[in-house]
Amino acid sequence: MIVILGGGPAGRLASIRLASAGKQVTLIEHGGIGGQCLHSGCMPVCALNDVARLIHSARELHDLGVVDTVPAPDFPVLLKKMGEIQQKITSILDEETRSAGVEIIYGKTGRFEGGTVFAGDEQLKADAVIAATGSRPHIPAVPGVYLPGVFTSRTLPGMKNLPKKMAIIGGSVVAAEFAYIFSAFGCDVTILSRSTFLKDADKHIRPLAIKELAGVTIRENTPVISIGGKDSVSSVLTPAGKLEADAVFLAAGLVPNSEALDGLKKGPLGEVIVDNHMQTSVPDVYACGDVAGPPYLTPVARHQGIVAADNILGIPRTMDYQNIPRSINLTHELAYCINESKGMGSLAILGPAGPGSFWSVPTGQTGLAKVIFDPETGDLGGFCAAGPGGGLIAGYMAFLMKRHFSVHDFEDFIEVHPSTDGVYGLAKYASSLIRKRKNS
C-alpha cells in the first residue's frame, strides 16, 4: 500500500496517478480535499477577482458615459456564495479521486514518525509514503497580530463586513492581488512592504502592476512595529508613524507544514529536503508540493506529485524547474516567464485592444507584450503576456521555451483574431529584424 499525507494538488494528483497504475493507495486528509489552492488560495482569489474586475470594468464604462451605474458588492453574500461553490468543487474532486480507486480517510492528521506512517493514532503499513502536507500563512512576530480584525487567506471567510481602511502586510503577489480586490470593493488599502514591492517580478511587469494598483497606497521598505487596538484592530505602527486601519490582512509568505514529519531532513524554512526525484532523506519516502518549499505554485505542486508517483512506479523521472510561468492577477493577468541571460535582446509593446481590453484604450491599460530572444539565433529567452488572456498564453509560451523554440518558429503562426495576444506578433517582428541584420 502507498500512503499519501495530504489531499492538495500534489497529493491528489499523485494518488490518482498511482491508483490508475493499479496500486493500492490511501490518502489521508484532515480537512477538505483540494488543499490550500481550493480553500484559501487560488480559487478564492479567482472568485473575488472576478467580482473586482466586474466593478473595475463598470467603473471604466461609467467614466466613459456608457453605463449609468457602478455596482457594489454585497460582501457577506459574496463570501457565502463563494463557500457554496467551493464545497461543490470539493465534492467533484472527491468523486474524481475515489473513482480512480483511491481510498480517502478524512478527519485525521497524517504523520510520519520513527519510520512509520500514521492516520491519527492508527499505524499504517506502507510500501511507500508521499508527504504532501502543504503550507500555511506565515504569522509575523508582531505585537497585536492576534487581535480580532487581523486576517489571513485562511481566516478571510470570518470577515463579516468590508473594512473602510485595510492595511496589507507583505510585498508579494498575494499582497498585490488582495490589494487590488479590496480596493475595487471600495476599501482604502495600504500595502506595507518590508522591502521592495514585487521585487522578484519582471522589470516590465512590476511597474504595470503598480499602475493597475493606482488606487492603493504602496509603502516600500516599511516594516511593521506593532498592530494596535483594544477589542479589535484600530491602527498599525511603522517607523514612519501610525496608520489607521480597521482591518489587517497578512500576506507575509508561507510556512511548510512539516512538523508532523519526523526524521526527514529539513531546510531552514522547515521545508522537507528532496532530490530531483522528490525523494527525501528516508528511502521510499517522498515529499512534494508546498511542504518541499518554494516556489509554492499549484502547477509545480501537481507536477511534483506526478514525478514522485512515477518514481514509486519505477518510471525514472526528474523535476525540472526551468521555464515556470508565473502570473499576477489584477485588472489583467500579468503573466511572464524569464530565462534571461547576458546579451539577450528584447522587444516590448502595449497590449493590443481586444476582448476584455477594448474599453481600456482611453486609459492605456491594455497590458503589454514582450519577447526576450537571442539576437544571433533567435532562441526565446522569455516573454511577458499581460492582458485579459495573459495566463493562458504564458503556459504555452513557457512550454515552447522548454522545447527550445525560437522567434523564427512563429513565422508561419496564424493567430485567432481579435486577440489581446501581442507576443506572437513581436516574435515575428524579432525574426524579421534578425534576418534583416544577417542579410545586410
C-alpha positions as a LaTeX table, in Angstrom:
\begin{tabular}{lrrr}
\hline
Residue & $x$ (\AA) & $y$ (\AA) & $z$ (\AA) \\
\hline
Met1 & 0.00 & 0.00 & 0.00 \\
Ile2 & 1.09 & 3.55 & $-0.72$ \\
Val3 & 0.08 & 6.20 & 1.80 \\
Ile4 & $-0.25$ & 9.85 & 0.84 \\
Leu5 & $-0.37$ & 12.54 & 3.51 \\
Gly6 & $-2.43$ & 15.45 & 2.22 \\
Gly7 & $-5.08$ & 15.85 & $-0.47$ \\
Gly8 & $-3.97$ & 19.14 & $-2.04$ \\
Pro9 & $-2.86$ & 19.45 & $-5.68$ \\
Ala10 & 0.38 & 17.47 & $-5.14$ \\
Gly11 & $-1.06$ & 14.62 & $-3.08$ \\
Arg12 & $-4.26$ & 14.26 & $-5.07$ \\
Leu13 & $-2.53$ & 14.10 & $-8.47$ \\
Ala14 & 0.00 & 11.61 & $-7.09$ \\
Ser15 & $-2.78$ & 9.43 & $-5.67$ \\
Ile16 & $-4.68$ & 9.33 & $-8.96$ \\
Arg17 & $-1.51$ & 8.54 & $-10.89$ \\
Leu18 & $-0.65$ & 5.64 & $-8.60$ \\
Ala19 & $-4.17$ & 4.23 & $-8.33$ \\
Ser20 & $-4.60$ & 4.40 & $-12.10$ \\
Ala21 & $-1.46$ & 2.25 & $-12.38$ \\
Gly22 & $-3.11$ & $-0.41$ & $-10.19$ \\
Lys23 & $-1.55$ & 0.45 & $-6.84$ \\
Gln24 & $-3.46$ & 0.35 & $-3.56$ \\
Val25 & $-3.48$ & 3.97 & $-2.41$ \\
Thr26 & $-4.72$ & 5.52 & 0.84 \\
Leu27 & $-4.90$ & 9.31 & 1.03 \\
Ile28 & $-5.17$ & 10.96 & 4.46 \\
Glu29 & $-6.74$ & 14.42 & 4.53 \\
His30 & $-7.60$ & 16.13 & 7.81 \\
Gly31 & $-9.68$ & 18.87 & 6.14 \\
Gly32 & $-11.24$ & 19.16 & 2.71 \\
Ile33 & $-9.69$ & 17.71 & $-0.41$ \\
Gly34 & $-8.24$ & 20.30 & $-2.78$ \\
Gly35 & $-5.79$ & 21.80 & $-0.31$ \\
Gln36 & $-4.88$ & 25.43 & 0.10 \\
Cys37 & $-5.42$ & 26.13 & $-3.61$ \\
Leu38 & $-9.15$ & 25.41 & $-3.41$ \\
His39 & $-9.94$ & 26.54 & 0.11 \\
Ser40 & $-7.78$ & 29.61 & 0.78 \\
Gly41 & $-5.57$ & 30.26 & $-2.23$ \\
Cys42 & $-6.13$ & 30.25 & $-5.98$ \\
Met43 & $-9.90$ & 29.68 & $-6.05$ \\
Pro44 & $-10.87$ & 32.39 & $-3.53$ \\
Val45 & $-8.62$ & 34.82 & $-5.42$ \\
Cys46 & $-10.39$ & 33.83 & $-8.66$ \\
Ala47 & $-13.82$ & 34.29 & $-7.08$ \\
Leu48 & $-13.05$ & 37.67 & $-5.52$ \\
Asn49 & $-11.08$ & 38.91 & $-8.52$ \\
Asp50 & $-13.96$ & 38.12 & $-10.90$ \\
Val51 & $-16.16$ & 40.49 & $-8.90$ \\
Ala52 & $-13.39$ & 43.09 & $-8.61$ \\
Arg53 & $-12.83$ & 43.07 & $-12.37$ \\
Leu54 & $-16.56$ & 43.43 & $-12.98$ \\
Ile55 & $-16.63$ & 46.52 & $-10.77$ \\
His56 & $-13.48$ & 47.86 & $-12.45$ \\
Ser57 & $-14.98$ & 47.39 & $-15.92$ \\
Ala58 & $-18.25$ & 49.00 & $-14.87$ \\
Arg59 & $-16.34$ & 51.98 & $-13.44$ \\
Glu60 & $-14.34$ & 52.27 & $-16.67$ \\
Leu61 & $-17.53$ & 52.27 & $-18.73$ \\
His62 & $-19.22$ & 54.67 & $-16.32$ \\
Asp63 & $-16.34$ & 57.14 & $-16.70$ \\
Leu64 & $-16.87$ & 56.99 & $-20.46$ \\
Gly65 & $-20.60$ & 57.56 & $-20.06$ \\
Val66 & $-21.50$ & 54.15 & $-21.49$ \\
Val67 & $-23.28$ & 52.83 & $-18.36$ \\
Asp68 & $-25.05$ & 54.81 & $-15.67$ \\
Thr69 & $-24.17$ & 52.89 & $-12.50$ \\
Val70 & $-21.25$ & 51.12 & $-10.86$ \\
Pro71 & $-22.26$ & 48.07 & $-8.78$ \\
Ala72 & $-21.11$ & 47.48 & $-5.22$ \\
Pro73 & $-20.52$ & 44.01 & $-3.77$ \\
Asp74 & $-22.70$ & 42.51 & $-1.05$ \\
Phe75 & $-19.68$ & 41.15 & 0.77 \\
Pro76 & $-21.38$ & 38.71 & 3.17 \\
Val77 & $-23.38$ & 37.23 & 0.29 \\
Leu78 & $-20.25$ & 37.08 & $-1.85$ \\
Leu79 & $-18.39$ & 35.04 & 0.79 \\
Lys80 & $-21.40$ & 32.78 & 1.35 \\
Lys81 & $-21.88$ & 32.01 & $-2.33$ \\
Met82 & $-18.12$ & 31.56 & $-2.79$ \\
Gly83 & $-18.13$ & 28.98 & 0.00 \\
Glu84 & $-21.03$ & 27.10 & $-1.56$ \\
Ile85 & $-19.20$ & 26.84 & $-4.88$ \\
Gln86 & $-16.01$ & 25.73 & $-3.12$ \\
Gln87 & $-17.99$ & 22.93 & $-1.48$ \\
Lys88 & $-19.34$ & 21.87 & $-4.86$ \\
Ile89 & $-15.81$ & 21.75 & $-6.26$ \\
Thr90 & $-14.74$ & 19.74 & $-3.20$ \\
Ser91 & $-17.41$ & 17.11 & $-3.89$ \\
Ile92 & $-16.33$ & 16.90 & $-7.54$ \\
Leu93 & $-12.67$ & 16.39 & $-6.57$ \\
Asp94 & $-13.67$ & 13.77 & $-4.00$ \\
Glu95 & $-15.69$ & 11.82 & $-6.56$ \\
Glu96 & $-12.95$ & 12.11 & $-9.19$ \\
Thr97 & $-10.29$ & 10.86 & $-6.76$ \\
Arg98 & $-12.36$ & 7.95 & $-5.43$ \\
Ser99 & $-13.38$ & 6.90 & $-8.95$ \\
Ala100 & $-9.67$ & 6.49 & $-9.75$ \\
Gly101 & $-9.50$ & 3.86 & $-6.98$ \\
Val102 & $-8.09$ & 5.97 & $-4.14$ \\
Glu103 & $-9.26$ & 5.35 & $-0.58$ \\
Ile104 & $-9.66$ & 8.66 & 1.27 \\
Ile105 & $-9.52$ & 8.96 & 5.07 \\
Tyr106 & $-10.95$ & 12.30 & 6.21 \\
Gly107 & $-10.73$ & 13.98 & 9.59 \\
Lys108 & $-7.39$ & 12.52 & 10.65 \\
Thr109 & $-3.95$ & 14.09 & 10.58 \\
Gly110 & $-1.36$ & 12.11 & 8.70 \\
Arg111 & 2.09 & 11.97 & 10.25 \\
Phe112 & 5.41 & 10.22 & 9.79 \\
Glu113 & 7.31 & 9.24 & 12.91 \\
Gly114 & 10.05 & 6.74 & 13.65 \\
Gly115 & 9.93 & 5.35 & 10.14 \\
Thr116 & 6.19 & 4.67 & 10.45 \\
Val117 & 3.20 & 6.44 & 8.95 \\
Phe118 & 0.06 & 7.16 & 10.97 \\
Ala119 & $-3.51$ & 8.27 & 10.31 \\
Gly120 & $-4.24$ & 9.95 & 13.61 \\
Asp121 & $-3.16$ & 7.32 & 16.16 \\
Glu122 & $-3.66$ & 4.42 & 13.75 \\
Gln123 & $-0.45$ & 2.90 & 12.42 \\
Leu124 & $-0.48$ & 2.04 & 8.72 \\
Lys125 & 1.73 & $-0.37$ & 6.85 \\
Ala126 & 3.11 & 1.33 & 3.76 \\
Asp127 & 5.44 & 0.30 & 0.96 \\
Ala128 & 5.99 & 3.97 & 0.15 \\
Val129 & 4.89 & 7.31 & 1.55 \\
Ile130 & 4.30 & 10.67 & $-0.11$ \\
Ala131 & 4.26 & 13.68 & 2.22 \\
Ala132 & 2.15 & 16.42 & 0.67 \\
Thr133 & 1.07 & 18.25 & 3.81 \\
Gly134 & 1.15 & 21.72 & 2.24 \\
Ser135 & 1.80 & 25.04 & 3.94 \\
Arg136 & 0.09 & 27.75 & 5.96 \\
Pro137 & 0.29 & 31.55 & 6.07 \\
His138 & 3.28 & 32.93 & 7.92 \\
Ile139 & 2.26 & 34.89 & 11.01 \\
Pro140 & 4.94 & 37.52 & 11.71 \\
Ala141 & 6.06 & 38.01 & 15.30 \\
Val142 & 4.43 & 41.41 & 15.67 \\
Pro143 & 2.63 & 42.58 & 18.83 \\
Gly144 & $-1.12$ & 42.66 & 18.23 \\
Val145 & $-1.05$ & 40.16 & 15.36 \\
Tyr146 & $-3.74$ & 38.02 & 17.02 \\
Leu147 & $-6.21$ & 40.87 & 17.56 \\
Pro148 & $-9.70$ & 40.48 & 16.07 \\
Gly149 & $-9.64$ & 42.14 & 12.67 \\
Val150 & $-6.32$ & 40.58 & 11.60 \\
Phe151 & $-6.93$ & 38.14 & 8.75 \\
Thr152 & $-5.06$ & 35.69 & 6.57 \\
Ser153 & $-6.26$ & 33.99 & 3.40 \\
Arg154 & $-7.47$ & 31.14 & 5.63 \\
Thr155 & $-9.46$ & 33.26 & 8.06 \\
Leu156 & $-10.88$ & 35.65 & 5.44 \\
Pro157 & $-14.33$ & 33.91 & 5.45 \\
Gly158 & $-14.68$ & 35.22 & 9.02 \\
Met159 & $-14.66$ & 38.84 & 7.82 \\
Lys160 & $-18.25$ & 39.97 & 8.46 \\
Asn161 & $-18.18$ & 43.24 & 6.53 \\
Leu162 & $-15.88$ & 45.18 & 4.27 \\
Pro163 & $-13.44$ & 47.36 & 6.24 \\
Lys164 & $-13.17$ & 51.05 & 5.50 \\
Lys165 & $-9.37$ & 51.09 & 5.88 \\
Met166 & $-7.24$ & 47.98 & 5.37 \\
Ala167 & $-3.50$ & 47.52 & 5.84 \\
Ile168 & $-1.91$ & 44.63 & 3.94 \\
Ile169 & 1.37 & 43.41 & 5.40 \\
Gly170 & 3.66 & 41.99 & 2.71 \\
Gly171 & 5.04 & 42.83 & $-0.70$ \\
Ser172 & 4.29 & 39.59 & $-2.53$ \\
Val173 & 1.97 & 38.60 & $-5.37$ \\
Val174 & $-0.66$ & 37.67 & $-2.76$ \\
Ala175 & $-0.42$ & 41.17 & $-1.27$ \\
Ala176 & $-0.88$ & 42.71 & $-4.71$ \\
Glu177 & $-3.85$ & 40.52 & $-5.64$ \\
Phe178 & $-5.77$ & 41.12 & $-2.43$ \\
Ala179 & $-4.94$ & 44.84 & $-2.52$ \\
Tyr180 & $-6.50$ & 45.03 & $-5.99$ \\
Ile181 & $-9.59$ & 43.13 & $-4.84$ \\
Phe182 & $-10.30$ & 45.18 & $-1.74$ \\
Ser183 & $-9.51$ & 48.46 & $-3.45$ \\
Ala184 & $-12.00$ & 47.62 & $-6.21$ \\
Phe185 & $-14.54$ & 46.80 & $-3.49$ \\
Gly186 & $-14.21$ & 50.36 & $-2.19$ \\
Cys187 & $-11.74$ & 49.93 & 0.70 \\
Asp188 & $-8.93$ & 52.37 & 1.40 \\
Val189 & $-5.96$ & 49.97 & 1.08 \\
Thr190 & $-2.33$ & 50.48 & 2.10 \\
Ile191 & 0.37 & 47.92 & 1.37 \\
Leu192 & 3.21 & 47.78 & 3.90 \\
Ser193 & 6.14 & 46.02 & 2.25 \\
Arg194 & 9.21 & 45.28 & 4.36 \\
Ser195 & 11.42 & 45.55 & 1.24 \\
Thr196 & 10.78 & 46.32 & $-2.43$ \\
Phe197 & 7.22 & 45.62 & $-3.54$ \\
Leu198 & 7.05 & 42.70 & $-6.05$ \\
Lys199 & 10.84 & 42.59 & $-6.02$ \\
Asp200 & 11.03 & 39.28 & $-7.92$ \\
Ala201 & 8.71 & 40.29 & $-10.77$ \\
Asp202 & 9.85 & 41.07 & $-14.31$ \\
Lys203 & 11.07 & 44.65 & $-14.75$ \\
His204 & 8.20 & 45.44 & $-17.14$ \\
Ile205 & 5.54 & 43.62 & $-15.11$ \\
Arg206 & 6.29 & 45.36 & $-11.80$ \\
Pro207 & 5.54 & 48.94 & $-12.97$ \\
Leu208 & 2.49 & 47.67 & $-14.81$ \\
Ala209 & 1.21 & 46.07 & $-11.61$ \\
Ile210 & 1.81 & 49.31 & $-9.71$ \\
Lys211 & $-0.14$ & 51.18 & $-12.40$ \\
Glu212 & $-3.06$ & 48.76 & $-12.06$ \\
Leu213 & $-2.93$ & 49.36 & $-8.28$ \\
Ala214 & $-3.29$ & 53.11 & $-8.74$ \\
Gly215 & $-5.93$ & 53.33 & $-6.01$ \\
Val216 & $-3.67$ & 51.58 & $-3.48$ \\
Thr217 & $-1.04$ & 53.28 & $-1.30$ \\
Ile218 & 2.20 & 51.29 & $-1.50$ \\
Arg219 & 4.82 & 51.87 & 1.18 \\
Glu220 & 8.09 & 50.09 & 0.49 \\
Asn221 & 10.88 & 49.38 & 2.99 \\
Thr222 & 8.32 & 49.77 & 5.75 \\
Pro223 & 8.44 & 47.13 & 8.49 \\
Val224 & 5.52 & 46.83 & 10.91 \\
Ile225 & 6.38 & 47.50 & 14.55 \\
Ser226 & 3.01 & 46.59 & 16.04 \\
Ile227 & $-0.71$ & 46.32 & 15.42 \\
Gly228 & $-2.77$ & 48.47 & 17.76 \\
Gly229 & $-6.26$ & 48.13 & 19.16 \\
Lys230 & $-8.14$ & 47.11 & 22.28 \\
Asp231 & $-11.03$ & 44.87 & 21.28 \\
Ser232 & $-10.14$ & 44.88 & 17.58 \\
Val233 & $-7.64$ & 46.40 & 15.15 \\
Ser234 & $-7.55$ & 50.18 & 15.03 \\
Ser235 & $-4.05$ & 51.02 & 13.78 \\
Val236 & $-0.69$ & 49.78 & 12.54 \\
Leu237 & 2.56 & 51.28 & 13.80 \\
Thr238 & 5.53 & 51.66 & 11.42 \\
Pro239 & 8.79 & 53.64 & 11.66 \\
Ala240 & 7.04 & 56.39 & 9.67 \\
Gly241 & 4.24 & 56.66 & 12.22 \\
Lys242 & 0.79 & 55.30 & 12.98 \\
Leu243 & $-1.58$ & 54.22 & 10.23 \\
Glu244 & $-5.32$ & 53.99 & 10.93 \\
Ala245 & $-6.83$ & 50.65 & 9.93 \\
Asp246 & $-9.89$ & 48.69 & 10.95 \\
Ala247 & $-8.58$ & 45.51 & 9.33 \\
Val248 & $-5.18$ & 43.98 & 8.64 \\
Phe249 & $-4.53$ & 41.31 & 6.03 \\
Leu250 & $-1.35$ & 39.22 & 6.39 \\
Ala251 & 0.39 & 38.37 & 3.12 \\
Ala252 & 3.84 & 37.71 & 4.56 \\
Gly253 & 4.61 & 34.39 & 2.90 \\
Leu254 & 4.04 & 30.73 & 3.67 \\
Val255 & 5.42 & 28.17 & 6.12 \\
Pro256 & 5.69 & 24.46 & 5.17 \\
Asn257 & 3.53 & 22.13 & 7.29 \\
Ser258 & 6.34 & 19.75 & 8.19 \\
Glu259 & 6.02 & 19.46 & 11.97 \\
Ala260 & 4.33 & 16.05 & 11.73 \\
Leu261 & 7.12 & 14.67 & 9.55 \\
Asp262 & 9.73 & 13.44 & 12.00 \\
Gly263 & 13.05 & 12.00 & 10.87 \\
Leu264 & 13.13 & 13.70 & 7.46 \\
Lys265 & 15.94 & 16.13 & 6.67 \\
Lys266 & 14.62 & 19.70 & 6.57 \\
Gly267 & 15.84 & 23.10 & 5.47 \\
Pro268 & 15.89 & 26.47 & 7.28 \\
Leu269 & 12.25 & 27.21 & 6.46 \\
Gly270 & 11.12 & 23.82 & 7.73 \\
Glu271 & 10.81 & 22.56 & 4.17 \\
Val272 & 11.47 & 18.87 & 3.57 \\
Ile273 & 14.67 & 18.41 & 1.57 \\
Val274 & 14.18 & 16.36 & $-1.60$ \\
Asp275 & 16.25 & 15.43 & $-4.64$ \\
Asn276 & 15.09 & 15.90 & $-8.22$ \\
His277 & 13.09 & 12.65 & $-7.96$ \\
Met278 & 11.19 & 14.17 & $-4.98$ \\
Gln279 & 12.86 & 11.54 & $-2.75$ \\
Thr280 & 13.50 & 12.58 & 0.86 \\
Ser281 & 16.40 & 11.59 & 3.10 \\
Val282 & 14.47 & 8.43 & 4.05 \\
Pro283 & 14.19 & 5.60 & 1.47 \\
Asp284 & 10.71 & 5.16 & $-0.08$ \\
Val285 & 9.50 & 8.43 & 1.43 \\
Tyr286 & 8.81 & 11.28 & $-0.98$ \\
Ala287 & 7.68 & 14.88 & $-0.47$ \\
Cys288 & 6.02 & 17.24 & $-2.90$ \\
Gly289 & 4.06 & 20.47 & $-3.02$ \\
Asp290 & 4.46 & 23.34 & $-0.57$ \\
Val291 & 5.95 & 21.14 & 2.17 \\
Ala292 & 9.01 & 20.80 & $-0.08$ \\
Gly293 & 9.45 & 24.58 & $-0.09$ \\
Pro294 & 9.24 & 27.36 & $-2.72$ \\
Pro295 & 8.09 & 28.29 & $-5.31$ \\
Tyr296 & 4.67 & 27.49 & $-3.74$ \\
Leu297 & 2.81 & 27.26 & $-7.05$ \\
Thr298 & $-0.10$ & 24.88 & $-7.71$ \\
Pro299 & 1.11 & 23.72 & $-11.17$ \\
Val300 & 4.55 & 22.99 & $-9.68$ \\
Ala301 & 2.96 & 21.02 & $-6.84$ \\
Arg302 & 0.90 & 18.97 & $-9.29$ \\
His303 & 3.94 & 18.17 & $-11.39$ \\
Gln304 & 5.99 & 17.27 & $-8.32$ \\
Gly305 & 3.25 & 14.84 & $-7.30$ \\
Ile306 & 3.38 & 13.14 & $-10.69$ \\
Val307 & 7.18 & 12.96 & $-10.56$ \\
Ala308 & 7.04 & 11.33 & $-7.11$ \\
Ala309 & 4.36 & 8.87 & $-8.24$ \\
Asp310 & 6.25 & 7.86 & $-11.37$ \\
Asn311 & 9.42 & 7.17 & $-9.41$ \\
Ile312 & 7.47 & 4.99 & $-6.99$ \\
Leu313 & 6.13 & 3.11 & $-10.04$ \\
Gly314 & 9.68 & 2.51 & $-11.21$ \\
Ile315 & 9.46 & 5.07 & $-14.01$ \\
Pro316 & 12.55 & 7.30 & $-13.65$ \\
Arg317 & 11.53 & 10.93 & $-13.82$ \\
Thr318 & 13.11 & 14.15 & $-12.61$ \\
Met319 & 11.64 & 17.50 & $-11.65$ \\
Asp320 & 12.62 & 20.38 & $-13.95$ \\
Tyr321 & 12.20 & 23.89 & $-12.54$ \\
Gln322 & 13.29 & 25.71 & $-15.70$ \\
Asn323 & 10.82 & 27.99 & $-17.50$ \\
Ile324 & 7.98 & 28.03 & $-14.98$ \\
Pro325 & 5.36 & 30.65 & $-15.96$ \\
Arg326 & 4.02 & 33.00 & $-13.30$ \\
Ser327 & 1.11 & 35.40 & $-13.14$ \\
Ile328 & $-0.19$ & 38.29 & $-11.04$ \\
Asn329 & $-3.97$ & 38.58 & $-11.34$ \\
Leu330 & $-5.11$ & 42.19 & $-11.15$ \\
Thr331 & $-7.19$ & 44.02 & $-13.77$ \\
His332 & $-5.44$ & 41.73 & $-16.23$ \\
Glu333 & $-3.35$ & 38.58 & $-15.94$ \\
Leu334 & 0.22 & 39.87 & $-15.74$ \\
Ala335 & 1.99 & 36.69 & $-16.81$ \\
Tyr336 & 5.63 & 36.13 & $-17.57$ \\
Cys337 & 8.46 & 33.62 & $-17.78$ \\
Ile338 & 12.04 & 34.85 & $-17.86$ \\
Asn339 & 15.13 & 32.77 & $-18.52$ \\
Glu340 & 17.20 & 35.75 & $-19.47$ \\
Ser341 & 20.97 & 35.54 & $-19.86$ \\
Lys342 & 23.52 & 38.22 & $-20.66$ \\
Gly343 & 23.40 & 39.55 & $-24.20$ \\
Met344 & 19.72 & 38.85 & $-24.79$ \\
Gly345 & 17.65 & 41.31 & $-26.82$ \\
Ser346 & 14.06 & 42.27 & $-26.12$ \\
Leu347 & 11.06 & 43.98 & $-27.70$ \\
Ala348 & 8.02 & 45.29 & $-25.86$ \\
Ile349 & 4.76 & 46.96 & $-26.92$ \\
Leu350 & 1.46 & 47.91 & $-25.34$ \\
Gly351 & $-1.06$ & 45.09 & $-25.38$ \\
Pro352 & $-3.39$ & 45.07 & $-28.41$ \\
Ala353 & $-7.03$ & 46.02 & $-27.95$ \\
Gly354 & $-9.37$ & 43.05 & $-27.99$ \\
Pro355 & $-11.84$ & 41.12 & $-25.87$ \\
Gly356 & $-11.62$ & 42.45 & $-22.33$ \\
Ser357 & $-9.37$ & 45.40 & $-23.17$ \\
Phe358 & $-11.16$ & 47.40 & $-25.91$ \\
Trp359 & $-12.67$ & 49.86 & $-23.42$ \\
Ser360 & $-9.29$ & 50.27 & $-21.71$ \\
Val361 & $-7.72$ & 52.01 & $-24.71$ \\
Pro362 & $-8.56$ & 55.55 & $-23.45$ \\
Thr363 & $-6.73$ & 54.92 & $-20.16$ \\
Gly364 & $-3.87$ & 53.00 & $-21.79$ \\
Gln365 & $-4.44$ & 49.97 & $-19.56$ \\
Thr366 & $-4.36$ & 47.32 & $-22.28$ \\
Gly367 & $-1.41$ & 45.48 & $-20.75$ \\
Leu368 & 1.75 & 44.72 & $-22.65$ \\
Ala369 & 3.56 & 42.12 & $-24.71$ \\
Lys370 & 7.28 & 41.44 & $-24.57$ \\
Val371 & 9.66 & 38.89 & $-26.04$ \\
Ile372 & 13.26 & 38.24 & $-24.97$ \\
Phe373 & 15.46 & 36.47 & $-27.51$ \\
Asp374 & 19.00 & 35.70 & $-28.54$ \\
Pro375 & 19.87 & 38.28 & $-31.23$ \\
Glu376 & 22.05 & 35.75 & $-33.07$ \\
Thr377 & 19.96 & 32.55 & $-33.02$ \\
Gly378 & 16.52 & 33.90 & $-32.21$ \\
Asp379 & 16.12 & 31.42 & $-29.31$ \\
Leu380 & 13.39 & 32.51 & $-26.88$ \\
Gly381 & 14.71 & 33.68 & $-23.54$ \\
Gly382 & 11.49 & 34.94 & $-22.01$ \\
Phe383 & 8.26 & 36.82 & $-22.52$ \\
Cys384 & 5.57 & 38.88 & $-20.86$ \\
Ala385 & 1.91 & 38.43 & $-21.77$ \\
Ala386 & $-0.04$ & 40.96 & $-19.73$ \\
Gly387 & $-3.67$ & 41.20 & $-20.71$ \\
Pro388 & $-7.06$ & 39.50 & $-20.37$ \\
Gly389 & $-5.65$ & 36.19 & $-21.63$ \\
Gly390 & $-2.11$ & 36.50 & $-20.31$ \\
Gly391 & $-2.15$ & 33.40 & $-18.12$ \\
Leu392 & $-3.31$ & 31.11 & $-20.92$ \\
Ile393 & $-0.72$ & 32.47 & $-23.34$ \\
Ala394 & 2.06 & 32.13 & $-20.74$ \\
Gly395 & 1.57 & 28.41 & $-20.20$ \\
Tyr396 & 2.05 & 27.61 & $-23.87$ \\
Met397 & 4.90 & 30.08 & $-24.36$ \\
Ala398 & 6.80 & 28.64 & $-21.39$ \\
Phe399 & 6.34 & 25.16 & $-22.86$ \\
Leu400 & 7.75 & 26.35 & $-26.20$ \\
Met401 & 10.74 & 27.84 & $-24.37$ \\
Lys402 & 11.33 & 24.48 & $-22.71$ \\
Arg403 & 11.27 & 22.88 & $-26.17$ \\
His404 & 13.86 & 25.43 & $-27.40$ \\
Phe405 & 11.64 & 27.24 & $-29.88$ \\
Ser406 & 12.94 & 30.41 & $-31.48$ \\
Val407 & 11.25 & 33.55 & $-32.77$ \\
His408 & 11.74 & 32.15 & $-36.27$ \\
Asp409 & 9.28 & 29.34 & $-35.49$ \\
Phe410 & 6.50 & 31.93 & $-35.36$ \\
Glu411 & 6.85 & 32.98 & $-38.99$ \\
Asp412 & 4.12 & 30.52 & $-40.02$ \\
Phe413 & 1.96 & 31.13 & $-36.95$ \\
Ile414 & $-1.61$ & 32.21 & $-37.72$ \\
Glu415 & $-3.43$ & 33.74 & $-34.80$ \\
Val416 & $-7.07$ & 33.94 & $-33.77$ \\
His417 & $-8.44$ & 37.44 & $-34.22$ \\
Pro418 & $-9.43$ & 39.54 & $-32.37$ \\
Ser419 & $-6.95$ & 38.71 & $-29.63$ \\
Thr420 & $-5.16$ & 40.54 & $-26.86$ \\
Asp421 & $-2.00$ & 38.49 & $-27.51$ \\
Gly422 & 0.79 & 40.66 & $-28.89$ \\
Val423 & 3.57 & 38.13 & $-28.19$ \\
Tyr424 & 3.26 & 36.25 & $-31.48$ \\
Gly425 & 3.48 & 39.48 & $-33.50$ \\
Leu426 & 6.58 & 40.58 & $-31.61$ \\
Ala427 & 8.18 & 37.18 & $-32.21$ \\
Lys428 & 7.57 & 37.53 & $-35.94$ \\
Tyr429 & 8.98 & 41.04 & $-35.89$ \\
Ala430 & 12.06 & 39.90 & $-33.94$ \\
Ser431 & 12.62 & 37.17 & $-36.53$ \\
Ser432 & 12.48 & 39.70 & $-39.36$ \\
Leu433 & 14.96 & 42.00 & $-37.59$ \\
Ile434 & 17.47 & 39.17 & $-37.11$ \\
Arg435 & 17.19 & 38.06 & $-40.74$ \\
Lys436 & 17.48 & 41.64 & $-42.00$ \\
Arg437 & 20.62 & 42.24 & $-39.96$ \\
Lys438 & 22.20 & 39.00 & $-41.13$ \\
Asn439 & 21.41 & 39.76 & $-44.78$ \\
Ser440 & 22.70 & 43.32 & $-44.65$ \\
\hline
\end{tabular}
